[in-house]
Amino acid sequence: MIDQGELFHTPNPCRSICTVNNKGFCKGCFRSREERFHWNEFTEYQKHLVVQLCQVREKRVEAARRKKLLKEAQEREQQKAQFDLFGEAIVYEEAQPEQEAVEESPQIGLF
């Protein structure tokens, strides 16, 4: 019996971002070194499985990235609000660049 996966051509998932992350997967297509090097030797079914694995890896990377950004945002909010000795919240605003206003002092003619 023929597998349906063999009826359809699975395109190469390469995005031309050929840089490896710290776990050994390509940052562009999320394939391992072996998956990239042996792509042309795989059957259509194997290629389809590799593409599915790549999609799972990409979702994990995006979830970790979102988690990191959320944690950083929460830390910034915690740093803004600190409590004094009596338990009241003191909110520190981020420093805004001050515009130097040139004020003319009135000339007092005493002499």
Residue frames as a rotation matrix with the C-alpha (Angstrom) as fourth column:
MET 1
0.578 0.816 0.000 0.00
0.816 -0.578 0.000 0.00
0.000 0.000 -1.000 0.00
ILE 2
-0.284 -0.666 0.689 1.31
0.653 -0.661 -0.370 3.44
0.702 0.345 0.623 -0.93
ASP 3
-0.244 0.120 -0.962 1.55
0.854 -0.443 -0.272 6.14
-0.459 -0.889 0.005 1.70
GLN 4
0.722 0.612 0.323 -0.28
0.692 -0.638 -0.338 9.40
-0.001 0.467 -0.884 0.90
GLY 5
0.614 -0.555 -0.561 2.79
-0.060 -0.742 0.668 11.36
-0.787 -0.376 -0.489 1.97
GLU 6
-0.398 -0.814 0.423 4.65
0.363 0.284 0.888 9.92
-0.843 0.507 0.183 -0.99
LEU 7
0.194 0.569 0.799 2.10
0.971 0.004 -0.238 11.36
-0.139 0.822 -0.552 -3.44
PHE 8
0.967 0.206 0.148 2.97
0.218 -0.973 -0.072 14.97
0.129 0.102 -0.986 -2.67
HIS 9
0.080 -0.974 0.214 6.27
0.598 -0.125 -0.792 16.74
0.798 0.191 0.572 -3.10
THR 10
0.753 0.055 -0.656 7.64
0.618 -0.402 0.675 18.23
-0.227 -0.914 -0.337 0.15
PRO 11
0.682 -0.510 0.524 9.57
0.082 -0.658 -0.748 21.41
0.727 0.553 -0.407 -0.61
ASN 12
-0.240 -0.859 -0.453 12.87
0.785 0.103 -0.611 22.12
0.571 -0.502 0.650 1.09
PRO 13
0.694 0.633 -0.343 12.11
0.705 -0.500 0.503 24.28
0.147 -0.591 -0.793 4.17
CYS 14
-0.323 -0.911 -0.256 15.37
0.930 -0.356 0.092 26.25
-0.175 -0.208 0.962 3.90
ARG 15
0.802 0.583 -0.131 14.88
0.571 -0.812 -0.124 30.01
-0.179 0.024 -0.984 4.39
SER 16
0.318 -0.804 0.502 18.50
0.541 -0.280 -0.793 30.94
0.778 0.524 0.346 3.56
ILE 17
0.521 -0.248 0.817 19.21
-0.741 -0.606 0.289 31.88
0.424 -0.756 -0.500 7.17
CYS 18
0.614 -0.317 -0.723 21.91
0.194 0.948 -0.251 29.29
0.765 0.014 0.643 7.67
THR 19
-0.346 -0.642 0.684 23.00
-0.651 -0.360 -0.668 29.96
0.675 -0.676 -0.293 11.23
VAL 20
-0.106 0.247 -0.963 22.98
0.400 0.897 0.186 27.35
0.910 -0.366 -0.194 13.96
ASN 21
0.530 0.344 0.775 21.55
-0.554 -0.551 0.624 28.03
0.641 -0.760 -0.102 17.43
ASN 22
-0.225 -0.700 0.678 23.02
-0.970 0.095 -0.224 26.76
0.092 -0.708 -0.700 20.71
LYS 23
0.208 0.365 0.908 21.18
-0.489 0.842 -0.226 23.42
-0.847 -0.397 0.354 20.38
GLY 24
-0.674 -0.637 0.374 22.49
0.010 0.499 0.867 22.71
-0.739 0.588 -0.330 16.88
PHE 25
0.109 0.784 0.611 19.35
0.858 0.237 -0.456 23.56
-0.502 0.574 -0.647 14.90
CYS 26
-0.661 -0.285 0.694 19.28
0.676 -0.627 0.387 26.01
0.325 0.725 0.607 12.01
LYS 27
-0.694 0.379 -0.612 17.78
0.229 -0.690 -0.687 29.36
-0.683 -0.617 0.392 13.06
GLY 28
-0.703 0.414 -0.578 16.00
-0.702 -0.535 0.470 29.67
-0.115 0.736 0.667 9.73
CYS 29
-0.122 0.664 -0.738 14.39
-0.642 0.514 0.569 26.29
0.757 0.543 0.363 9.09
PHE 30
0.207 0.166 0.964 14.93
-0.965 0.198 0.173 24.58
-0.162 -0.966 0.201 12.50
ARG 31
0.881 0.004 -0.473 16.46
-0.160 0.944 -0.289 21.45
0.446 0.331 0.832 10.97
SER 32
0.663 -0.712 0.232 19.34
-0.079 0.241 0.967 19.58
-0.745 -0.659 0.104 12.59
ARG 33
-0.167 -0.832 -0.530 22.64
-0.794 -0.205 0.572 19.15
-0.584 0.516 -0.626 10.80
GLU 34
-0.785 -0.120 0.607 21.78
0.113 0.937 0.330 15.59
-0.609 0.328 -0.723 9.75
GLU 35
0.208 0.953 0.219 18.37
0.581 0.060 -0.811 16.67
-0.787 0.297 -0.542 8.49
ARG 36
0.576 -0.059 -0.815 19.95
-0.487 -0.826 -0.284 19.40
-0.657 0.560 -0.505 6.37
PHE 37
-0.404 -0.882 -0.243 22.76
-0.758 0.174 0.629 17.26
-0.512 0.438 -0.739 4.98
HIS 38
-0.907 0.038 0.419 20.60
0.165 0.949 0.270 14.23
-0.387 0.314 -0.867 4.13
TRP 39
-0.205 0.904 -0.376 17.50
-0.446 -0.428 -0.786 16.06
-0.871 0.007 0.490 2.90
ASN 40
-0.040 0.164 -0.986 17.86
-0.999 -0.006 0.039 14.84
0.001 0.986 0.164 -0.69
GLU 41
-0.845 -0.316 -0.431 18.23
-0.326 0.944 -0.053 11.23
0.424 0.096 -0.901 0.48
PHE 42
-0.737 0.609 0.294 14.97
-0.207 0.211 -0.955 11.22
-0.644 -0.765 -0.030 2.49
THR 43
-0.619 0.678 0.395 11.72
0.768 0.418 0.486 9.79
0.164 0.604 -0.780 1.17
GLU 44
-0.409 0.547 0.730 8.77
-0.047 -0.812 0.582 12.14
0.911 0.204 0.357 0.83
TYR 45
0.636 0.662 -0.398 7.31
0.324 0.239 0.915 10.72
0.701 -0.711 -0.063 4.02
GLN 46
0.090 -0.702 -0.706 10.56
0.996 0.045 0.081 11.34
-0.025 -0.710 0.703 5.93
LYS 47
-0.781 -0.335 0.527 10.71
0.425 -0.903 0.055 14.88
0.458 0.267 0.848 4.56
HIS 48
0.101 0.916 0.389 7.14
-0.030 -0.388 0.921 15.46
0.994 -0.105 -0.012 5.74
LEU 49
0.655 0.096 -0.749 8.07
0.684 0.346 0.642 14.23
0.321 -0.933 0.161 9.23
VAL 50
-0.421 -0.879 -0.223 11.10
0.907 -0.400 -0.135 16.52
0.029 -0.259 0.965 9.31
VAL 51
-0.585 0.282 0.761 8.93
0.096 -0.907 0.410 19.51
0.806 0.312 0.503 8.36
GLN 52
0.553 0.826 -0.105 6.51
0.158 0.020 0.987 18.64
0.818 -0.563 -0.119 11.18
LEU 53
0.321 -0.540 -0.778 9.42
0.947 0.204 0.248 18.43
0.025 -0.816 0.577 13.65
CYS 54
-0.697 -0.614 0.371 10.66
0.640 -0.765 -0.066 21.80
0.324 0.191 0.926 12.43
GLN 55
-0.083 0.763 0.641 7.26
-0.029 -0.645 0.764 23.37
0.996 0.045 0.076 13.07
VAL 56
0.764 0.317 -0.561 7.24
0.492 0.276 0.826 22.02
0.416 -0.908 0.055 16.64
ARG 57
-0.117 -0.906 -0.406 10.77
0.992 -0.127 -0.002 23.33
-0.050 -0.403 0.914 17.22
GLU 58
-0.646 -0.088 0.758 9.82
0.340 -0.923 0.182 26.75
0.684 0.375 0.626 15.89
LYS 59
0.413 0.875 0.251 6.80
0.032 -0.289 0.957 26.94
0.910 -0.387 -0.148 18.20
ARG 60
0.593 -0.266 -0.760 8.99
0.800 0.307 0.516 26.05
0.096 -0.914 0.395 21.19
VAL 61
-0.532 -0.843 0.079 11.50
0.838 -0.537 -0.094 28.76
0.122 0.016 0.992 20.31
GLU 62
-0.406 0.458 0.791 8.74
0.061 -0.850 0.524 31.35
0.912 0.261 0.317 19.91
ALA 63
0.686 0.674 -0.274 7.12
0.278 0.106 0.955 30.32
0.672 -0.731 -0.114 23.21
ALA 64
0.213 -0.707 -0.674 10.47
0.973 0.088 0.215 30.65
-0.093 -0.702 0.706 25.00
ARG 65
-0.705 -0.466 0.535 11.04
0.573 -0.819 0.040 34.05
0.419 0.334 0.844 23.40
ARG 66
0.056 0.820 0.569 7.59
-0.030 -0.568 0.822 35.30
0.998 -0.063 -0.007 24.48
LYS 67
0.721 0.178 -0.669 8.15
0.598 0.329 0.731 33.95
0.350 -0.928 0.131 28.01
LYS 68
-0.265 -0.915 -0.304 11.49
0.964 -0.261 -0.056 35.78
-0.028 -0.308 0.951 28.24
LEU 69
-0.651 0.066 0.757 9.96
0.233 -0.931 0.282 39.07
0.723 0.360 0.590 27.03
LEU 70
0.460 0.884 0.078 7.09
0.091 -0.135 0.987 38.74
0.883 -0.447 -0.143 29.52
LYS 71
0.493 -0.357 -0.793 9.50
0.866 0.283 0.411 38.07
0.078 -0.890 0.449 32.36
GLU 72
-0.619 -0.771 0.150 11.60
0.766 -0.635 -0.098 41.11
0.170 0.054 0.984 31.42
ALA 73
-0.305 0.604 0.737 8.48
0.011 -0.771 0.637 43.31
0.952 0.202 0.228 31.31
GLN 74
0.720 0.581 -0.380 7.38
0.341 0.181 0.923 42.08
0.605 -0.793 -0.068 34.73
GLU 75
0.066 -0.786 -0.614 10.83
0.997 0.026 0.075 42.79
-0.043 -0.617 0.786 36.17
ARG 76
-0.730 -0.297 0.616 10.73
0.416 -0.908 0.055 46.34
0.543 0.296 0.786 34.80
GLU 77
0.188 0.888 0.420 7.32
-0.063 -0.416 0.907 46.89
0.980 -0.197 -0.022 36.41
GLN 78
0.680 0.021 -0.733 8.57
0.676 0.369 0.638 45.56
0.284 -0.929 0.237 39.75
GLN 79
-0.386 -0.903 -0.186 11.53
0.921 -0.364 -0.141 47.91
0.060 -0.226 0.972 39.64
LYS 80
-0.446 0.280 0.850 9.26
0.167 -0.907 0.386 50.89
0.879 0.314 0.358 39.03
ALA 81
0.512 0.709 0.485 7.18
-0.426 -0.280 0.860 50.31
0.746 -0.647 0.158 42.17
GLN 82
-0.511 -0.636 -0.579 9.08
0.345 0.465 -0.815 49.98
0.788 -0.616 -0.018 45.43
PHE 83
0.595 0.781 -0.192 7.69
0.438 -0.115 0.892 50.20
0.674 -0.614 -0.410 48.92
ASP 84
-0.122 -0.599 0.792 8.80
-0.498 -0.653 -0.570 52.56
0.858 -0.464 -0.219 51.66
LEU 85
-0.935 -0.351 -0.038 9.05
-0.135 0.455 -0.880 51.63
0.327 -0.818 -0.473 55.38
PHE 86
-0.602 0.765 0.227 5.32
-0.510 -0.149 -0.847 52.14
-0.615 -0.626 0.480 55.94
GLY 87
-0.454 0.384 0.804 4.18
0.483 0.864 -0.140 49.88
-0.749 0.325 -0.578 53.12
GLU 88
0.569 0.644 -0.511 3.16
-0.084 -0.572 -0.816 52.64
-0.818 0.507 -0.272 50.74
ALA 89
0.369 -0.405 0.837 4.12
0.875 0.455 -0.166 52.18
-0.314 0.793 0.522 47.14
ILE 90
0.178 -0.414 -0.893 6.57
-0.257 -0.895 0.364 54.64
-0.950 0.165 -0.266 45.71
VAL 91
0.682 0.124 0.721 6.39
0.612 0.444 -0.655 54.63
-0.401 0.888 0.227 41.94
TYR 92
-0.177 -0.815 -0.552 9.46
-0.024 -0.557 0.830 55.71
-0.984 0.160 0.079 40.04
GLU 93
0.892 0.445 -0.074 8.86
-0.040 -0.084 -0.996 56.92
-0.450 0.891 -0.057 36.54
GLU 94
0.286 -0.803 0.523 11.45
0.938 0.347 0.019 56.33
-0.196 0.486 0.852 33.88
ALA 95
-0.182 -0.456 -0.871 13.70
0.310 -0.867 0.389 59.31
-0.933 -0.199 0.299 33.45
GLN 96
0.722 0.428 0.544 12.55
0.669 -0.231 -0.707 61.55
-0.177 0.874 -0.453 30.64
PRO 97
-0.376 -0.870 0.319 15.11
0.913 -0.407 -0.036 63.69
0.162 0.278 0.947 28.86
GLU 98
0.226 0.440 -0.869 14.77
0.658 -0.727 -0.196 67.16
-0.718 -0.528 -0.454 30.27
GLN 99
0.266 -0.096 0.959 14.39
0.809 -0.519 -0.276 70.06
0.524 0.849 -0.060 27.97
GLU 100
-0.478 -0.508 -0.716 16.39
0.809 -0.572 -0.134 72.97
-0.341 -0.644 0.685 29.14
ALA 101
0.574 0.719 0.392 14.20
0.791 -0.611 -0.035 75.98
0.214 0.330 -0.919 29.18
VAL 102
-0.634 -0.753 0.177 15.95
0.703 -0.656 -0.273 79.25
0.321 -0.049 0.946 28.78
GLU 103
0.527 0.800 -0.286 14.26
0.844 -0.455 0.283 81.60
0.096 -0.391 -0.915 31.13
GLU 104
-0.225 -0.559 0.798 15.09
0.379 -0.805 -0.457 85.23
0.897 0.200 0.393 31.03
SER 105
-0.163 0.125 -0.979 15.51
0.979 -0.099 -0.176 86.69
-0.118 -0.987 -0.106 34.48
PRO 106
0.768 0.509 0.389 14.02
0.557 -0.831 -0.011 90.09
0.318 0.225 -0.921 34.92
GLN 107
-0.344 -0.906 0.247 16.54
0.674 -0.422 -0.607 92.91
0.654 -0.042 0.756 35.07
ILE 108
0.698 0.499 -0.514 16.23
0.716 -0.468 0.518 94.86
0.017 -0.729 -0.684 38.24
GLY 109
0.109 -0.647 0.754 17.79
0.468 -0.636 -0.614 98.24
0.877 0.420 0.233 37.95
LEU 110
0.730 0.121 -0.672 18.99
0.680 -0.221 0.699 99.07
-0.064 -0.968 -0.243 41.47
PHE 111
-0.043 -0.831 -0.554 22.12
0.548 -0.483 0.682 100.93
-0.835 -0.274 0.477 40.41
